[in-house]
Amino acid sequence: MKNNTVLKVLALILCAATALVLFAACDKQTELNPVETTTEPVTEELTAAPIPADINPLTGLGGLAESAQGKRPVAVVVENHPDARPQWGLCTPDIVMEGLAEGGITRMLWLYQDISTAPKVGPNRSARHNYVEFAAGLDAIYVHFGGSYAAYNLFANDKSIDHIDGSKGENKYFSRDKSRNVASEHTAYTTGERLAQCIADKGIRTDIKPEYAHPFTFAETKRTPSNACSKIKFVFSSSYKHTFEYNADDGLYYNYMNSNKMNDADGKQMAVNNVIVIYCNVTKYNGDAKLVEWNLTSGEGLYISNGGYETIKWEKGKTHDMLKLYDAQGNELQLNTGKTYIGFVPTSSSAQTEITA
């Protein structure tokens, strides 16, 4: 009996010792390989506030009609020959783009986010491929009256470019105003109502592709570029020189053409919130002296607004690439809200630009 008791006690001591050894081993293992706990860093995603649907993507201003929200802009070719002046509707586009056509003359492209608001506009004139490429970079519907062979080749080779041609199947949406006693080529015009009807009749896509929905960046509050600018003069050719003069009372730059007020047919002078000068190389198109080619790859320019100016950089590229604008530091250029004039000025004329502080 006494021997059995001794054996039981020894067994209990042995079990206890084994347990202590195992516990120590586990504790040591825990020290060597501590349990890893990961704590995910808490990060706050900073997302830009959504742009309200009624903001006009071409001007940054609110109040855009619901029928024009999320839609493609319409780009209308308007000539700038002396016999075409004063133009009908000059003060109505959201954006006026101008550049050299040929023979030292310029042509304009008027952009509307809500084409239904456009009044009588013109004189309408023929397409040039450089303007088509600019419009394609905005997913715009292109409106013209005839065109160069280079423009028609572009239309034929790229069916994704929707266009309305007043000299062909869509001539019923245009009229001629012969009251000025000028040659017939300076008399064609159309209206926003007619163009809206044409777009509907032809079944042209009206919803804009998402990547083109916001082509420009607008400042949240009005800003003044760092260098003073009360007046800027730039030169397209010896016969086409523009001067924009700043009016501090309304914050607008008023357009003068060859020192004369650039008035519309109703006698109102064209004025804009933003003036953008794009310097680009202009050469002959495939050696053809009758047509010009703008190098739309990249370059430098000027941004003028609210009594100041700054140097900028720009880039485009292929036909459907959007025009991108940057400040001197490489950040997206922030425009002031309102109407804009964009001039594609030959780099060879950049030295003739005059800025008055």
DRENDO-731144 format. One line per 4 residues: number of its first residue (from 1); their letters; for each residue y, x, z of C-alpha. Coordinates in Angstrom, 2 decimals. Each point is the difference from the previous one (the first is absolute). Example, Ala and Ser with C-alpha at 12.3 -4.5 7.8 and 13.67 -1.06 7.14 Angstrom:
<pts>
1> as> -4.50/12.30/7.80; 3.44/1.37/-0.66
</pts>
This chain:
<pts>
1> mknn> 0.00/0.00/0.00; 2.33/2.78/0.96; -0.84/1.83/-3.26; 0.82/-3.10/-2.12
5> tvlk> 3.39/-0.32/1.66; 0.79/3.63/-0.67; -0.97/-0.45/-3.64; 2.26/-3.03/-0.40
9> vlal> 2.92/1.86/1.53; -0.55/2.95/-2.31; -0.14/-2.34/-3.00; 3.29/-1.62/0.98
13> ilca> 1.66/3.40/0.43; -1.29/1.11/-3.41; 1.35/-3.16/-1.72; 3.38/0.43/1.66
17> atal> 0.21/3.63/-1.07; -0.93/-0.89/-3.59; 2.69/-2.69/-0.06; 2.61/2.46/1.25
21> vlfa> -0.93/2.50/-2.69; 0.17/-2.63/-2.75; 3.35/-1.32/1.29; 1.46/3.51/0.10
25> acdk> -1.22/0.65/-3.53; 1.54/-3.22/-1.28; 3.24/0.77/1.78; 0.06/3.47/-1.55
29> qtel> -0.69/-1.46/-3.43; 2.90/-2.38/0.45; 2.29/2.93/0.77; -1.18/1.85/-3.09
33> npve> 0.21/-3.06/-2.28; 2.54/-2.38/1.43; 0.09/-3.48/-1.49; 2.66/-0.05/-2.72
37> ttte> 2.42/-2.86/0.07; 2.40/-0.49/-2.86; 3.31/-1.73/0.30; 1.45/-1.17/-3.30
41> pvte> 3.70/0.85/-0.18; 2.13/-3.11/-0.04; 2.14/0.04/-3.11; 2.53/-2.54/-1.12
45> elta> -0.05/-0.64/-3.71; 3.52/-0.14/-1.31; 0.05/-2.39/-2.91; 3.10/-0.97/-1.90
49> apip> 1.13/-3.55/0.52; -0.98/-2.19/-2.94; 2.76/-0.59/-2.53; 1.05/-3.66/0.01
53> adin> -1.12/-1.86/-3.12; 3.54/-1.04/-0.93; 1.26/3.60/-0.30; 0.85/0.87/-3.60
57> pltg> -1.92/3.25/-0.69; 2.65/1.12/-2.50; 3.00/-0.46/2.31; -1.42/-0.10/3.54
61> lggl> 1.98/-3.20/0.64; -1.42/-3.21/1.45; 0.10/-3.49/-1.44; -2.37/0.53/-2.94
65> aesa> -1.27/-3.34/-1.29; -3.60/-0.78/0.88; -0.82/-0.34/-3.71; 0.97/3.67/-0.54
69> qgkr> -1.77/1.45/3.03; -2.87/2.35/-0.85; 0.79/-0.29/-3.69; 0.61/2.54/-2.74
73> pvav> 3.57/0.93/-0.89; 1.28/-0.61/-3.51; 1.77/2.81/-1.91; 2.36/-1.03/-2.81
77> vven> 1.30/2.43/-2.63; 3.78/-0.27/-0.50; 1.96/2.19/-2.38; 3.17/1.92/0.76
81> hpda> 1.51/0.51/-3.46; 3.77/-0.63/-0.09; -0.63/-3.16/-2.08; -2.35/-1.25/2.73
85> rpqw> 2.66/0.16/2.70; 0.80/-1.83/2.14; -3.62/-0.92/0.72; -1.05/-3.45/1.14
89> glct> -1.29/0.07/3.59; 0.82/3.65/0.73; 0.65/-0.66/3.70; -3.16/-2.03/0.66
93> pdiv> -3.02/2.41/0.00; -1.47/1.41/3.20; -0.23/3.41/-1.69; 1.69/1.36/-3.11
97> megl> -1.73/3.01/-1.55; 1.67/1.96/-2.80; -0.97/2.97/-2.13; 0.38/1.58/-3.41
101> aegg> -1.58/-1.73/-2.96; 0.96/2.01/-3.09; 3.11/1.21/-1.77; 1.77/0.48/3.32
105> itrm> -0.02/-3.73/0.83; -1.46/-1.51/3.15; -2.02/-3.12/0.58; -0.55/-1.89/3.25
109> lwly> -2.90/-1.68/1.74; 0.90/-2.83/2.35; -2.52/-0.79/2.72; -0.33/-3.38/1.71
113> qdis> -2.36/-0.83/2.82; 0.68/-3.71/-0.52; 0.44/-0.44/-3.74; 0.77/-3.69/0.42
117> tapk> 3.39/0.97/1.45; 1.06/1.95/-3.11; 2.74/-1.67/-2.05; 0.70/0.73/-3.65
121> vgpn> -0.89/3.70/-0.39; 0.52/2.35/-2.91; 0.59/1.09/-2.67; -3.74/0.71/-0.02
125> rsar> -1.19/2.94/-2.01; -3.10/1.90/-1.01; -2.49/1.80/2.24; -0.18/3.75/0.50
129> hnyv> -3.09/1.59/1.50; 1.86/1.77/2.83; 1.25/-3.32/1.36; -3.45/-1.54/-0.40
133> efaa> -1.48/2.78/2.14; 2.62/-0.54/2.69; -0.73/-3.75/0.05; -3.77/0.58/0.04
137> glda> 0.48/2.07/3.16; 1.28/-3.16/1.67; -2.69/-2.32/-1.43; 2.86/-1.82/-1.74
141> iyvh> -0.16/-2.44/-2.91; 1.94/1.61/-2.84; 2.43/-2.04/-2.13; 1.40/1.35/-3.27
145> fggs> 1.13/-0.93/-3.51; -1.89/2.29/-2.37; -0.87/3.59/0.70; -0.53/3.57/-1.21
149> yaay> -3.35/1.05/-1.41; -0.59/2.05/3.17; 0.49/-3.10/2.16; -2.27/-2.12/-2.19
153> nlfa> -2.64/2.73/0.08; 0.17/-0.08/3.79; -0.42/-3.78/0.04; -2.93/0.23/-2.42
157> ndks> -1.79/2.74/1.92; 0.57/-1.47/3.46; -0.75/-3.72/0.07; 0.72/-0.13/3.73
161> idhi> 3.74/0.18/-0.74; 1.16/-3.61/-0.30; 3.03/-0.44/-2.21; 2.08/-2.72/-1.63
165> dgsk> 1.35/0.80/-3.47; 2.87/-2.13/-1.26; -0.38/1.33/-3.54; -3.54/-1.33/-0.35
169> genk> -2.09/-2.78/1.50; 2.38/-0.66/2.88; 3.17/-0.43/-2.07; 0.29/-3.67/1.03
173> yfsr> 0.93/1.18/3.51; 3.06/1.86/-1.35; 3.20/-1.07/-1.76; 2.92/1.66/-1.75
177> dksr> 3.63/-0.20/1.03; 2.07/0.62/-3.13; 3.38/-0.72/1.56; 1.02/3.66/0.20
181> nvas> 0.01/0.77/-3.72; -2.28/3.02/0.34; -3.16/1.05/-1.83; -3.06/-2.17/0.60
185> ehta> -1.83/2.67/2.04; 2.63/-0.40/2.74; -0.39/-3.77/0.40; -3.45/-0.72/1.51
189> yttg> -0.24/-1.37/3.53; -2.34/-1.88/2.29; 0.08/-1.64/3.43; -2.06/0.19/3.15
193> erla> -1.15/-3.58/-0.46; -1.29/0.74/-3.50; -1.78/3.16/1.08; -1.66/-1.78/2.91
197> qcia> -1.22/-2.63/-2.46; -1.26/2.67/-2.41; -1.92/1.75/2.77; -1.64/-3.31/0.93
201> dkgi> -0.74/-0.94/-3.63; -1.63/3.37/-0.72; -1.94/0.00/3.25; 1.32/3.42/0.97
205> rtdi> -1.17/1.23/3.40; 2.79/-0.59/2.53; -1.52/1.27/3.27; 0.93/3.62/0.57
209> kpey> -2.67/2.61/0.60; 0.05/1.00/3.70; 0.78/3.66/-0.68; 3.29/-0.99/-1.68
213> ahpf> 1.09/-2.58/2.57; 2.55/2.24/1.76; 1.37/2.60/-2.44; 2.95/1.06/2.17
217> tfae> 0.59/0.79/3.67; 3.05/-1.59/1.58; 1.84/1.15/3.11; -0.12/-2.34/3.00
221> tkrt> 3.72/0.49/0.55; 2.65/1.02/-2.48; 0.29/3.75/-0.29; 2.44/2.46/-1.55
225> psna> -1.31/3.11/-1.79; 1.36/3.24/1.46; 2.48/0.98/-2.74; 3.11/-2.06/-0.73
229> cski> 0.21/-1.69/-3.41; 2.84/-2.32/-0.94; -0.70/0.42/-3.72; -2.70/1.42/-2.25
233> kfvf> 0.14/0.62/-3.72; -3.07/0.90/-2.09; -0.61/0.43/-3.70; -2.74/-1.30/-2.29
237> sssy> 1.73/1.22/-3.17; 3.51/0.59/-1.33; 0.40/-3.77/-0.58; -1.76/-1.29/3.11
241> khtf> 1.54/1.04/3.29; -0.20/-2.00/3.21; 2.21/0.12/3.08; -0.83/-1.89/3.18
245> eyna> 2.88/-0.40/2.47; -0.55/-0.96/3.63; 1.79/-2.94/1.60; -0.14/0.36/3.78
249> ddgl> 1.01/-3.64/0.49; -3.26/-1.38/-1.39; -2.15/3.15/0.00; -0.64/-0.20/-3.77
253> yyny> 0.27/2.51/-2.83; 1.79/-1.43/-3.04; -1.10/1.03/-3.47; 2.35/1.42/-2.63
257> mnsn> -1.21/0.78/-3.52; 2.03/2.74/-1.71; 2.77/-0.68/2.55; 0.02/-3.75/-0.79
261> kmnd> -1.25/-2.64/2.42; -3.60/-0.92/-0.76; 0.51/-3.75/0.01; -2.39/-2.79/-0.87
265> adgk> 0.78/-2.76/-2.50; 1.68/-2.00/2.78; 2.37/2.85/0.85; -1.73/1.04/3.23
269> qmav> -0.37/3.74/0.59; -3.49/1.31/0.68; -0.39/1.37/3.54; -3.04/1.21/1.95
273> nnvi> -0.95/1.17/3.48; -2.04/2.99/-1.19; 0.44/2.45/-2.87; -2.96/2.23/-0.81
277> viyc> 0.34/2.81/-2.52; -3.31/1.31/-1.33; 0.28/3.29/-1.87; -2.76/0.35/-2.60
281> nvtk> -0.55/2.14/-3.07; 0.67/-1.92/-3.22; -1.47/1.32/-3.25; -1.02/-1.28/-3.42
285> yngd> -3.04/-2.26/-0.05; -2.74/1.95/-1.80; 2.70/1.78/-1.99; 1.46/-3.30/-1.24
289> aklv> 3.79/0.22/0.16; 0.23/-3.79/-0.03; -1.70/-0.39/3.37; 0.33/1.76/3.34
293> ewnl> -2.56/0.86/2.66; 0.81/0.00/3.72; -2.06/2.37/2.10; -1.01/-2.35/2.80
297> tsge> -2.10/2.49/1.94; 2.36/0.95/2.86; 3.41/1.42/0.70; 3.16/-0.21/2.05
301> glyi> 2.86/-2.43/0.26; 2.64/-1.62/2.18; 0.14/-3.03/2.26; 3.44/-1.57/0.54
305> sngg> 0.65/-2.82/2.46; 2.43/-1.18/2.68; 2.58/2.69/-0.74; -2.40/2.96/0.01
309> yeti> -2.52/1.85/-2.11; -3.03/2.25/0.40; -2.26/1.99/-2.29; -3.44/-1.48/-0.59
313> kwek> -3.31/0.76/-1.65; -1.98/-2.37/-2.19; -3.35/-0.21/-1.71; -1.83/-2.41/-2.24
317> gkth> -2.70/1.29/-2.34; -2.20/-2.25/-2.11; 0.99/-3.30/-1.60; -1.12/-2.21/2.89
321> dmlk> 1.05/2.38/2.78; 2.80/-1.27/2.19; 3.31/1.84/0.21; 0.14/1.67/3.43
325> lyda> 3.23/1.13/1.65; 0.27/2.58/2.80; 2.78/1.56/2.01; 0.57/3.76/0.03
329> qgne> -2.56/0.41/2.82; -2.73/-1.79/-1.92; 0.12/-3.28/1.92; 0.06/-3.32/-1.83
333> lqln> 3.59/-0.79/-0.89; 1.42/-2.89/1.99; 2.28/-2.18/-2.07; 2.65/-2.30/1.35
337> tgkt> -0.73/-3.62/-0.75; 1.67/-1.58/-3.00; 0.22/0.50/-3.75; -0.75/3.36/-1.59
341> yigf> 0.96/1.87/-3.15; -2.42/2.71/-1.22; 1.14/2.39/-2.71; -2.45/2.34/-1.76
345> vpts> 2.49/2.72/-0.87; -0.92/3.01/-2.19; -0.43/3.13/2.10; 2.10/1.82/-2.61
349> ssaq> 2.95/-2.17/1.09; -0.44/0.53/3.75; 2.74/2.65/0.14; 2.48/-2.65/-1.22
353> teit> -0.58/-2.18/3.04; 3.18/-0.28/2.05; 0.06/-1.19/3.61; 3.22/-0.80/1.81
357> a> -0.12/0.03/3.78
</pts>
